[in-house]
Each structure stands twice: as C-alpha cells, then as structure tokens.
C-alpha cells in the first residue's frame, strides 16, 4: 500500500426534539478563521451556512483516521449538548423551517468553485426547487505528491469507482444530490486533491470511516499502477448522478469493489 495522508471536513446538522436548528450564532468559526478545538493541533470547527463543519489533522494510517474523525465528532456532539441543548443529526439533506433561515449567512452557498473530472468543467452553483433545502458533505482530502495533473485527475476518477459508486448502496441521503454529490466533483489542493462527492453518511460509523480509508488507499494504488478509469465514465455517471442502485450494485459485483460486510 502506498503511503499517503488523508483528512476530511464533514458538515453536520444540529437539532433537538423540536427539529433541525441553524448553527449560526452558536459555535463560532468561519471559513477564513476556523475556531481551533482544545483536543489537539489541527482540529477546528466553523459555522458553514446552517451546518457545523469540522476539520481534523491529516492522518497517516487507518487507525489514526478513524480515531481523529471520532474524536472531533464526539467532542462537538458533547459541546453542542452541554452548551446549547442540541446534538449532531445523522442526516445529509433536509428542508429547514423558514424561521431557521432568516440570517443572511443561511443564504450563502459554496465559497469556492469545484470541478467535474469527467467533463473538465466548473460545476454550476447549486440550486434546488426547494429554497429551504440544505445539505451536508463528507469530503475526503488526499495528501499525495502526484506526478502531474493527469494523475491527480485519475485519482478522482478512481475515487468515483471505489467510493462514489458503492456509496449509492450505502448512503440513504438521496435528497442531497439536488444540490451536491454528482460524479467527479473535486478540487485541486496544494497537498493533493479534495474529493467532494460523498455526503456525511460515513462520519457516524467507525466501520464506514475505515471503509473510506481502505477504498481511498485502493484507489491510489490503482492510479499508481497506471489505471485511468476513463472507460467507466458512462456507468459511473448513471450510478452516481441518477442514484441508480441496480447499476451501482452490478458495478460493485462485476468489479469486486470493496464494501463493508453488512452491505454485501
């Protein structure tokens, strides 16, 4: 297995027995100035639209990745419960009550553009028929010194193959795809790439956190062996963009894509 670093910046809604609540004005932190968390260097949180978003220090092993995601998630859940009577919610998309969207910050979407690896074009700004629809991503950051731009693009295609397609069988948050989560969404980063297809479904389960690490490692090894995955463009588009579970299932079977045991 090739050595690499892996990080993430999941977005999570909060709420209580009364329903989902906007995070705005509670926990603090912004895109430009995230709030450091007192659990170690590299952990931070920010208010992102109506969701909280947290960062972890980049991990160099499967065990580190699982531990760091769980440490940040559990600390924030306790902080929200003790300080605000709110808890983290296991949902990746929802229509918020209008009273929770009165702050102008609740109308801000997507600070920086991202791109589609298959079309090589900038993705359009998100829009849904329901103006109150909000969603949460579970973006994966890969730290690796790729040889060139084409190899970086192959990595995103490989992550669609190993993560994006099988996620269709695991992630129940289909509503998010009205805003985000279409195939091949990514950003170049100074340290490597950011894969932006996945929602936050995997953040709440240690088995799935480990699965994200494992399949990212498999994707990287395939790219370094020379695979480009270009030939799978059509089936990947159908599976991910249209949330086609039958196509995704057949793809996973045919190509022996790794899934956690309970999803096989």
C-alpha positions as CSV (number, residue, x, y, z in Angstrom):
1,X,0.0,0.0,0.0
2,X,1.3,3.4,-1.0
3,X,1.9,6.0,1.8
4,X,-0.5,8.9,1.8
5,X,-2.2,11.3,4.2
6,X,-6.0,11.6,4.5
7,X,-8.2,14.2,6.0
8,X,-11.8,15.4,5.8
9,X,-14.1,18.4,6.5
10,X,-17.5,17.0,7.2
11,X,-20.6,19.1,7.6
12,X,-23.2,18.1,10.1
13,X,-26.6,19.5,11.1
14,X,-27.7,20.0,14.7
15,X,-31.1,19.8,16.3
16,X,-33.2,18.7,19.2
17,X,-36.7,17.3,19.8
18,X,-38.1,20.3,18.1
19,X,-36.3,19.6,14.8
20,X,-33.3,20.8,12.9
21,X,-31.8,24.1,14.1
22,X,-29.4,26.5,12.4
23,X,-25.9,26.5,13.8
24,X,-25.5,30.2,13.1
25,X,-24.5,32.3,16.1
26,X,-23.6,29.3,18.3
27,X,-20.3,27.5,18.0
28,X,-18.3,30.2,16.1
29,X,-15.6,29.9,13.5
30,X,-15.7,30.9,9.8
31,X,-14.1,29.7,6.5
32,X,-11.4,32.3,6.8
33,X,-11.0,31.9,10.6
34,X,-12.0,28.4,11.8
35,X,-12.2,28.0,15.6
36,X,-9.5,25.8,17.0
37,X,-10.7,22.9,19.2
38,X,-9.0,22.1,22.5
39,X,-8.4,18.4,21.6
40,X,-5.2,18.8,19.7
41,X,-3.4,20.7,16.9
42,X,-5.2,20.7,13.6
43,X,-8.7,20.2,14.9
44,X,-11.1,23.1,14.2
45,X,-14.8,23.9,13.7
46,X,-16.7,26.6,11.8
47,X,-20.3,27.6,11.0
48,X,-21.0,26.8,7.4
49,X,-24.4,28.0,6.3
50,X,-26.8,26.3,8.8
51,X,-24.4,23.3,9.5
52,X,-21.3,23.0,11.5
53,X,-18.1,21.9,9.7
54,X,-15.1,20.3,11.4
55,X,-11.5,19.7,10.4
56,X,-9.1,17.0,11.6
57,X,-5.3,16.9,11.3
58,X,-4.3,14.8,8.4
59,X,-3.9,11.1,9.3
60,X,-1.2,8.7,8.1
61,X,-2.9,5.4,8.9
62,X,-6.3,3.8,9.0
63,X,-6.3,3.8,12.8
64,X,-5.4,7.5,13.0
65,X,-8.1,8.4,10.6
66,X,-10.8,6.6,12.5
67,X,-9.6,7.9,15.8
68,X,-9.4,11.6,14.6
69,X,-12.8,11.6,13.0
70,X,-14.5,10.1,16.0
71,X,-12.6,12.4,18.5
72,X,-13.8,15.5,16.7
73,X,-17.3,14.3,16.1
74,X,-17.8,13.2,19.7
75,X,-16.3,16.3,21.2
76,X,-18.6,18.5,19.2
77,X,-21.6,16.4,20.0
78,X,-20.9,16.8,23.7
79,X,-20.1,20.6,23.3
80,X,-23.4,21.2,21.5
81,X,-25.4,19.2,24.0
82,X,-23.9,20.8,27.1
83,X,-23.7,24.4,25.7
84,X,-26.8,24.6,23.6
85,X,-29.1,21.7,24.2
86,X,-28.5,20.5,20.6
87,X,-27.0,17.3,19.2
88,X,-25.5,16.2,15.9
89,X,-28.0,14.8,13.5
90,X,-27.4,11.8,11.2
91,X,-28.9,13.4,8.1
92,X,-27.3,14.7,4.9
93,X,-30.1,16.8,3.5
94,X,-33.3,18.4,4.7
95,X,-35.7,21.2,4.2
96,X,-35.2,23.7,7.0
97,X,-38.0,25.6,8.6
98,X,-38.1,29.2,7.2
99,X,-37.6,30.6,10.7
100,X,-34.2,28.9,10.8
101,X,-33.0,30.7,7.6
102,X,-33.6,34.3,8.5
103,X,-29.9,35.2,8.9
104,X,-28.2,36.2,5.6
105,X,-25.5,33.7,6.2
106,X,-28.1,30.9,5.7
107,X,-28.4,32.0,2.1
108,X,-24.7,31.7,1.3
109,X,-23.7,28.7,-0.8
110,X,-20.3,27.4,-2.0
111,X,-17.5,29.9,-1.4
112,X,-15.1,28.4,-4.0
113,X,-15.9,26.7,-7.3
114,X,-15.4,23.0,-7.7
115,X,-15.0,21.0,-10.9
116,X,-16.2,17.8,-12.7
117,X,-13.3,15.5,-13.5
118,X,-15.3,13.8,-16.3
119,X,-16.3,17.0,-18.2
120,X,-13.3,19.1,-17.1
121,X,-15.7,21.9,-16.5
122,X,-16.6,24.0,-13.4
123,X,-19.7,22.7,-11.7
124,X,-22.7,25.1,-11.7
125,X,-23.7,26.8,-8.4
126,X,-26.2,24.6,-6.5
127,X,-29.9,25.2,-6.9
128,X,-32.9,23.2,-5.9
129,X,-36.7,23.5,-6.4
130,X,-37.0,23.9,-2.6
131,X,-35.2,27.0,-1.5
132,X,-35.1,25.7,2.1
133,X,-33.1,22.6,1.2
134,X,-29.7,22.4,2.8
135,X,-27.2,19.6,2.6
136,X,-24.0,18.2,4.3
137,X,-20.9,16.9,2.6
138,X,-18.3,14.4,3.8
139,X,-15.4,15.5,1.6
140,X,-12.2,13.4,1.6
141,X,-8.8,15.1,1.3
142,X,-5.9,13.0,-0.1
143,X,-2.4,14.2,0.6
144,X,0.0,12.8,-2.1
145,X,2.6,14.2,-4.4
146,X,1.1,13.2,-7.7
147,X,3.4,13.2,-10.7
148,X,1.3,15.5,-12.7
149,X,-2.2,17.0,-13.2
150,X,-3.4,13.9,-15.2
151,X,-2.5,11.6,-12.4
152,X,-4.5,13.8,-10.0
153,X,-7.5,13.6,-12.3
154,X,-7.1,9.8,-12.4
155,X,-7.3,9.7,-8.6
156,X,-10.6,11.5,-8.6
157,X,-12.0,9.0,-11.3
158,X,-10.6,6.2,-9.2
159,X,-12.4,7.5,-6.1
160,X,-15.7,7.7,-8.1
161,X,-15.1,4.0,-8.9
162,X,-14.1,2.9,-5.4
163,X,-16.2,5.3,-3.2
164,X,-18.8,7.2,-5.3
165,X,-20.5,4.2,-6.9
166,X,-20.6,1.9,-3.9
167,X,-21.8,4.9,-1.7
168,X,-25.1,4.8,-3.8
169,X,-25.8,1.4,-2.0
170,X,-24.9,2.7,1.5
171,X,-26.0,6.4,1.6
172,X,-29.7,6.9,2.2
173,X,-29.5,10.7,1.8
174,X,-30.6,10.8,-1.8
175,X,-32.1,14.3,-1.4
176,X,-28.6,15.9,-1.3
177,X,-28.0,15.3,-5.0
178,X,-30.4,18.1,-5.8
179,X,-27.6,20.3,-4.6
180,X,-24.3,18.4,-4.4
181,X,-22.8,15.0,-4.7
182,X,-22.7,14.4,-8.5
183,X,-19.9,12.3,-10.0
184,X,-16.4,13.6,-10.2
185,X,-16.7,16.7,-8.1
186,X,-13.3,17.7,-6.9
187,X,-10.8,20.5,-6.2
188,X,-7.0,20.5,-6.7
189,X,-5.2,21.2,-3.4
190,X,-1.5,22.1,-2.8
191,X,-1.1,18.8,-1.0
192,X,-3.1,16.7,-3.5
193,X,-6.9,16.5,-4.1
194,X,-10.2,17.0,-2.4
195,X,-12.9,14.5,-3.4
196,X,-16.3,16.2,-2.9
197,X,-18.9,13.5,-4.0
198,X,-19.6,11.8,-0.6
199,X,-22.2,13.1,1.9
200,X,-21.6,12.9,5.6
201,X,-23.2,9.4,5.9
202,X,-19.9,7.7,6.7
203,X,-18.8,10.0,9.6
204,X,-21.1,8.4,12.1
205,X,-19.9,4.8,11.8
206,X,-16.4,3.6,12.6
207,X,-16.8,0.8,10.0
208,X,-17.6,3.3,7.3
209,X,-14.8,5.6,8.3
210,X,-12.4,2.6,7.9
211,X,-14.1,1.8,4.6
212,X,-13.4,5.3,3.3
213,X,-9.7,4.9,4.2
214,X,-9.4,1.5,2.7
215,X,-11.0,2.3,-0.6
216,X,-9.1,5.6,-0.9
217,X,-5.9,3.5,-0.4
218,X,-7.1,1.0,-3.1
219,X,-7.9,3.9,-5.5
220,X,-4.4,5.4,-5.0
221,X,-2.7,2.1,-5.6
222,X,-4.7,1.6,-8.8
223,X,-3.7,5.0,-10.1
224,X,-0.1,4.5,-9.3
225,X,-0.2,1.2,-11.3
226,X,-1.3,3.2,-14.3
227,X,-5.1,2.9,-14.3
228,X,-7.1,6.0,-15.5
229,X,-10.7,4.7,-15.2
230,X,-11.8,6.8,-18.2
231,X,-13.6,3.8,-19.7
232,X,-16.1,3.7,-16.9
233,X,-17.4,7.3,-17.5
234,X,-21.0,6.3,-18.6
235,X,-21.7,3.7,-15.9
236,X,-20.3,5.9,-13.2
237,X,-22.5,8.8,-14.4
238,X,-25.6,6.6,-14.4
239,X,-24.9,5.1,-11.0
240,X,-23.9,8.3,-9.1
241,X,-25.8,11.1,-10.8
242,X,-29.1,9.2,-11.1
243,X,-28.6,7.3,-7.8
244,X,-29.2,4.1,-9.8
245,X,-28.9,1.4,-7.2
246,X,-29.3,-1.5,-9.6
247,X,-26.5,-0.2,-11.8
248,X,-24.3,0.5,-8.8
249,X,-24.9,-3.0,-7.4
250,X,-24.0,-4.7,-10.7
251,X,-20.9,-2.5,-11.0
252,X,-19.7,-3.4,-7.5
253,X,-20.3,-7.1,-8.2
254,X,-18.6,-7.1,-11.6
255,X,-15.6,-5.1,-10.4
256,X,-15.4,-6.6,-6.9
257,X,-15.4,-3.1,-5.3
258,X,-14.9,-3.3,-1.6
259,X,-18.0,-2.8,0.7
260,X,-18.3,-3.3,4.5
261,X,-19.6,-6.8,5.3
262,X,-23.0,-5.7,6.3
263,X,-23.6,-4.1,2.9
264,X,-22.6,-7.1,0.8
